[in-house]
Each structure stands twice: as structure tokens, then as C-alpha cells.
Amino acid sequence: MHLALLGTGMIVKEVLPVLQTINGIDLVAIMSTPRSLDKAQALAKDYGLKQATSDFSEILANDAVDTVYIGTPNHTHYDYAKKALEAGKHVICEKPFTMEAEELANLRQEADKRELILLEAITNQYLANFQALKENLAKIGQPKIVTVNYSQYSSRYDAFKKGKIAPAFNPAMGGGALRDLNIYNIHLLVGLFGQPNKVAYLANVERGVDTSGILALDYGSFKAISIGAKDCSAEIRSTIQGDKGSLTILGPTNSLPKIQLTLNGQESVDISQTNLHHRMYDEFVAFERIIAEKDFVSSRQALDHSQAVMSVLDQAIASLP
């Protein structure tokens, strides 16, 4: 994989040192907005990238780049991904994939037409502890009640209350708790249980954006509640309750640091898998393999999952007053 990165924000700064450690990934280029070009140039120098630019057309014209990673604000994902696919580049896009499910469907058609790999960067689907959850799910019997929570007081919330609106709180840019934090919960639930029958979103809305909210998902035989908050915080804990026991996630749903299994009448058992790597490591190891092998079976399975998640997002947003 010969990779160009779009963006110089927190997620790109976090992933760059991870990418350096993965065999098969060659860091080639980075793109920023014109006013942040100095940041791109500094990151290029620090991580040995040959190209730093604020012009996307230069990235697309670079024959040394075969894959584009999109780490820009949410509302830009679709346009960047479409142009990259049209230029013959594989695409890895940060969550949420697009603003609407229809946009993702359009990107899938473009990727299929050009025989290119299209993937969503979503950490929890590739973690060993996600597999541990799946493998132990049957032990707790029939699921009854599921509660997942990712609440984290945003460092930008105080400024937001004073009227300084960062992209993470800008509704026109796809900001808000649903797409920023609750999206990890949705991926987790869809990955474990599939697409729900019904969805409703109850949100705390300030300045036109959901700063926190409760997503209700009806799976027929059981119900799930998914909480995401940027305006408050608490101990991050999620539980899957079945008629024979429960599974507990201690920590954020984007990293799944610790998993406990508790069967009825028994002590809790730690079933966590040891992971010495950064939370983004496993997904990019998988992406490198999928692109190198042109594994369209795996990429289409991942896209089916992402499409189901986008459908939940569409329903959640449509349910708002």
C-alpha cells in the first residue's frame, strides 16, 4: 500500500506513528487545507513523506500513490472518496463513511466499476476483543437488554457554549455526538447483532447540533440503548444482558480494552485478549492485506456492514424533531 493521507487533524497525527510500524505500508504524501500547509509540511518531515500539498489534484496525479486515507471533516468524505476512486485510487475513509447511506451506495458502485477497494476505518471491528465478544455471545443465552455508552466531555465544548464552533460541533460539517462517538456504539451493535428493526434518536440539541443523545434500537426479541455524549462524561461501561448471563465492556467502545463474562450465579471472568498495539493498528494491518491481495470478498463484507450502519444513522437523524 502506497498511501496518501488527507488531513492534519488529531486522527491523522494519531495514526501516522502507527502506520510507520506496519509492514507493507509506504507513507508517500499528505494533504492539508491551504492555511494548514505548514502542518502538513511538518508532518511530512517528521514521518518521511515525500509530498506535502494543499492541492488534492496533486495527490490524485501522483502515480506513486495507490491508496488514499481520508481523515478530514465528515462532510468532505464523499467528495474526496469519489474523486479518489475516479482517479483509480483505493480508498480508506474515516468514520462515519458518508453523511447519508445513499452516498455510500454511490461510492460502492464507483469502486465496483473500477475494481477498487473501498473501506471504512472503524477500529472496533478489527480488535481481538471484538472477536472475544462474538465468540462468547452464545454463552449468555438470549440477549434481553443491551446498553452501550461512549461519553467523553469534549475539550471543545466550553468554547462551543460561548459560540466558537469547531467542526466537531458544526451540524453543517457532520458534527455532533451521534456521528463522532455514538457511531462506535452503532458499529459494535451492528457488528454483533446486525441491523435493527426500528431506530429512534432522543438527543440533547444545542445550537442545532446533538451534543449528546440516546439511540434506541429495537431488535424484536431484545432492545438496545446506545448513548453518546460530548457534553458530559461518566465511567464508560457497556453491558450485554442475556437470560444466562452478561458480557461487560469496561472502557470505550472504540478500543474495547477489557471484557468480562458473568454467568448467572457465578463470579465474573476476564476474557480480554491481550493487545499490545495501538487501537488503530489491527484495522490497518487488515486493510494492507485486503488491498495487497485485492480481497474483494472481505472488502464487500466490510462494506455491507458499513452500509447497515449508515442505514441506522439515516433512521436516527430522520427520527429527530
C-alpha positions in Angstrom: 0.0 0.0 0.0 1.4 3.4 -1.1 -0.5 5.8 1.0 -1.5 9.4 0.8 -3.2 10.9 3.9 -5.8 13.7 3.7 -5.9 15.9 6.8 -3.7 17.1 9.5 -6.1 16.9 12.4 -5.9 14.7 15.5 -6.8 11.4 13.9 -4.1 11.8 11.2 -1.5 12.8 13.8 -2.5 9.7 15.9 -2.4 7.2 13.0 0.9 8.3 11.4 3.2 6.7 14.0 1.0 3.5 13.9 1.3 3.3 10.1 5.1 3.5 10.4 5.2 0.2 12.2 3.1 -1.8 9.7 4.9 -3.8 7.1 3.7 -3.2 3.6 2.6 0.4 4.2 4.6 3.1 2.4 3.8 6.6 3.5 4.0 8.8 0.4 2.1 12.0 0.7 -0.1 14.2 2.9 -2.6 16.9 2.1 -4.0 19.8 4.1 -6.1 22.9 3.7 -4.1 25.9 2.3 -4.0 27.5 5.7 -2.6 24.4 7.3 0.1 23.6 4.8 2.8 24.3 7.3 1.3 21.5 9.5 1.4 19.1 6.5 5.0 20.0 5.7 6.0 19.4 9.3 4.3 16.0 9.4 5.9 15.1 6.1 9.3 15.9 7.5 8.7 14.0 10.8 7.4 10.9 9.1 9.4 10.9 5.8 6.6 11.6 3.4 7.9 12.8 0.0 4.9 15.1 -0.8 3.1 17.7 1.3 0.5 19.8 -0.5 -2.8 21.6 -0.2 -3.9 20.7 -3.7 -5.9 17.4 -3.9 -5.3 17.2 -7.7 -1.5 16.8 -7.0 -2.3 13.8 -4.8 -4.5 12.3 -7.5 -1.9 12.8 -10.2 0.9 11.2 -8.1 1.5 7.8 -9.6 3.4 6.7 -6.5 0.1 6.8 -4.6 -2.3 3.8 -4.9 -4.4 4.4 -1.8 -5.9 7.5 -0.2 -6.8 7.7 3.5 -9.5 10.3 4.3 -9.1 11.8 7.7 -10.9 15.1 7.0 -14.2 16.5 8.5 -17.2 14.3 8.0 -19.0 16.4 5.3 -16.0 16.1 3.0 -15.7 12.3 2.9 -17.9 11.7 0.0 -16.4 14.2 -2.5 -12.8 13.2 -1.6 -13.6 9.5 -1.8 -15.4 9.8 -5.2 -12.6 11.8 -6.8 -10.0 9.3 -5.5 -11.9 6.4 -6.9 -12.4 8.2 -10.2 -8.6 8.7 -10.3 -8.0 4.9 -9.8 -7.0 5.0 -6.1 -8.2 2.6 -3.4 -9.9 4.5 -0.5 -9.9 4.1 3.2 -12.3 6.6 4.8 -12.6 7.5 8.5 -16.0 7.0 10.2 -18.7 8.0 9.6 -18.2 6.9 6.0 -20.5 9.5 4.5 -23.3 11.8 5.5 -26.0 9.6 4.1 -26.4 6.0 3.2 -27.1 6.8 -0.5 -23.7 8.5 -0.8 -22.0 5.3 0.4 -24.1 3.3 -2.1 -22.9 5.6 -4.9 -19.2 5.1 -3.8 -19.7 1.3 -3.8 -20.9 1.4 -7.4 -17.9 3.5 -8.4 -15.4 1.2 -6.6 -17.0 -1.9 -8.2 -17.0 -0.4 -11.6 -13.2 0.3 -11.3 -12.3 -2.8 -9.4 -11.0 -0.8 -6.5 -11.0 -1.4 -2.7 -13.2 0.9 -0.6 -13.1 0.5 3.2 -14.2 2.3 6.3 -11.7 2.9 9.1 -13.6 1.7 12.2 -11.4 0.4 14.9 -13.6 -1.9 17.0 -14.5 -4.3 14.1 -10.9 -5.4 13.8 -9.9 -5.8 17.5 -9.3 -9.1 19.2 -11.7 -8.2 21.9 -14.5 -7.8 19.4 -13.9 -11.4 18.3 -13.9 -12.3 22.0 -17.4 -10.7 22.4 -18.7 -12.6 19.3 -17.3 -15.9 20.4 -18.7 -15.7 23.9 -22.1 -14.2 23.0 -23.9 -17.5 22.9 -22.9 -18.3 26.5 -25.1 -15.6 27.9 -28.2 -17.0 26.2 -30.9 -15.0 24.6 -30.0 -11.3 24.7 -32.6 -9.2 26.5 -31.2 -5.7 27.2 -28.1 -4.1 25.7 -26.7 -0.8 26.9 -23.6 0.7 25.2 -22.1 4.0 26.2 -19.3 6.2 24.9 -19.4 9.6 26.7 -16.5 11.9 26.8 -16.6 15.6 27.7 -15.2 17.4 24.7 -12.3 19.7 25.1 -14.1 22.0 22.6 -17.5 22.0 24.4 -16.7 25.0 26.6 -15.8 27.1 23.6 -18.9 25.8 21.8 -21.1 27.1 24.6 -19.5 30.6 24.0 -20.2 30.5 20.3 -16.9 29.2 18.9 -18.0 26.3 16.7 -15.4 23.7 15.9 -16.1 21.1 13.1 -16.9 18.5 15.8 -19.9 20.7 16.8 -20.9 22.1 13.4 -24.0 20.4 12.1 -23.2 21.5 8.5 -19.9 19.7 8.8 -21.4 16.4 10.1 -20.5 17.2 13.7 -22.4 16.0 16.8 -22.3 13.2 19.3 -24.1 10.7 17.0 -21.5 10.8 14.2 -18.5 11.4 16.5 -18.9 9.0 19.4 -22.1 7.1 19.1 -21.0 5.8 15.8 -18.6 3.4 17.5 -21.5 2.0 19.5 -23.6 1.6 16.4 -20.8 -0.3 14.6 -20.4 -2.5 17.7 -24.1 -3.3 17.8 -24.5 -3.9 14.1 -21.3 -6.0 14.1 -22.7 -8.2 16.9 -26.4 -8.3 16.1 -27.0 -7.0 12.6 -29.3 -4.2 11.5 -32.2 -3.4 14.0 -35.9 -3.4 13.1 -36.5 0.1 14.4 -34.4 3.1 15.4 -35.2 6.3 17.3 -32.9 9.0 18.5 -33.5 11.2 21.5 -30.9 14.0 21.5 -29.9 17.0 23.6 -29.7 19.7 20.9 -27.7 22.9 21.3 -27.1 25.4 18.5 -28.6 23.0 16.1 -26.3 20.0 16.9 -26.7 17.0 19.1 -24.2 17.4 21.9 -25.4 14.1 23.5 -28.2 11.6 22.8 -29.8 8.2 23.4 -30.3 5.9 20.5 -33.0 3.3 20.9 -32.7 0.2 18.7 -35.4 -2.5 18.6 -34.2 -5.9 17.6 -37.5 -7.6 18.2 -36.5 -10.2 20.8 -34.4 -7.7 22.6 -33.8 -4.0 22.9 -30.6 -1.9 22.8 -29.8 1.6 24.1 -26.8 3.4 22.7 -25.5 6.5 24.5 -23.1 9.0 23.1 -22.2 12.3 24.7 -19.8 15.2 24.2 -21.3 17.5 26.8 -20.9 15.2 29.8 -19.0 12.1 30.9 -19.0 9.2 33.4 -17.4 5.8 33.8 -17.5 4.3 30.4 -19.2 0.9 30.7 -21.4 -1.2 28.4 -23.3 -4.4 29.0 -25.0 -7.1 27.0 -27.5 -8.8 29.3 -28.9 -12.3 28.4 -31.0 -14.8 30.2 -28.0 -16.9 31.1 -25.5 -14.1 32.0 -23.9 -10.9 30.8 -20.9 -9.5 28.9 -19.4 -6.3 30.2 -17.1 -3.9 28.3 -15.0 -1.8 30.6 -13.8 1.2 28.6 -14.6 3.0 25.3 -16.3 1.1 22.5 -13.6 2.2 20.0 -10.9 0.3 21.9 -12.7 -2.4 23.9 -9.9 -2.5 26.5 -11.4 -5.1 28.9 -14.2 -7.7 28.5 -15.8 -9.6 31.4 -18.1 -12.6 31.2 -20.5 -13.2 34.1 -22.8 -16.3 34.0 -25.8 -16.4 36.3 -24.8 -17.2 39.9 -21.0 -17.2 39.0 -18.1 -14.8 39.5 -17.1 -12.5 36.6 -14.3 -13.8 34.4 -11.9 -11.6 32.5 -12.0 -12.9 28.8 -10.0 -10.0 27.4 -7.5 -10.7 24.7 -4.0 -9.2 25.1 -3.4 -6.4 22.7 0.0 -4.6 22.9 -0.7 -2.4 19.9 -2.5 1.0 19.4 -6.2 0.6 18.8 -5.8 1.6 15.1 -3.1 -1.0 14.4 -5.2 -4.0 13.7 -7.5 -2.3 11.2 -4.7 -1.0 9.1 -2.9 -4.4 9.1 -6.2 -5.8 7.8 -6.5 -3.0 5.2 -3.0 -3.6 4.0 -3.7 -7.2 3.4 -7.0 -6.7 1.7 -5.6 -4.1 -0.7 -2.4 -6.1 -1.4 -4.4 -9.3 -2.2 -7.3 -7.4 -3.8 -9.6 -9.4 -1.4 -12.9 -8.2 -2.7 -14.8 -10.8 -0.6 -13.6 -9.2 2.6 -14.0 -5.7 1.4 -17.6 -6.3 0.3 -18.4 -7.9 3.6 -17.0 -4.8 5.4 -19.0 -2.5 3.1 -22.2 -4.5 3.8 -21.6 -3.8 7.5 -20.9 -0.1 6.8 -24.0 0.2 4.7 -26.1 -1.2 7.5 -24.5 1.3 10.0 -25.3 4.1 7.6 -28.9 3.0 7.4 -29.1 3.2 11.2 -27.6 6.7 11.0 -30.2 7.8 8.4 -33.0 6.5 10.5 -31.7 8.1 13.7 -31.4 11.5 12.0 -34.8 11.2 10.4 -36.3 10.5 13.8 -35.2 13.8 15.3 -37.9 16.5 15.6 
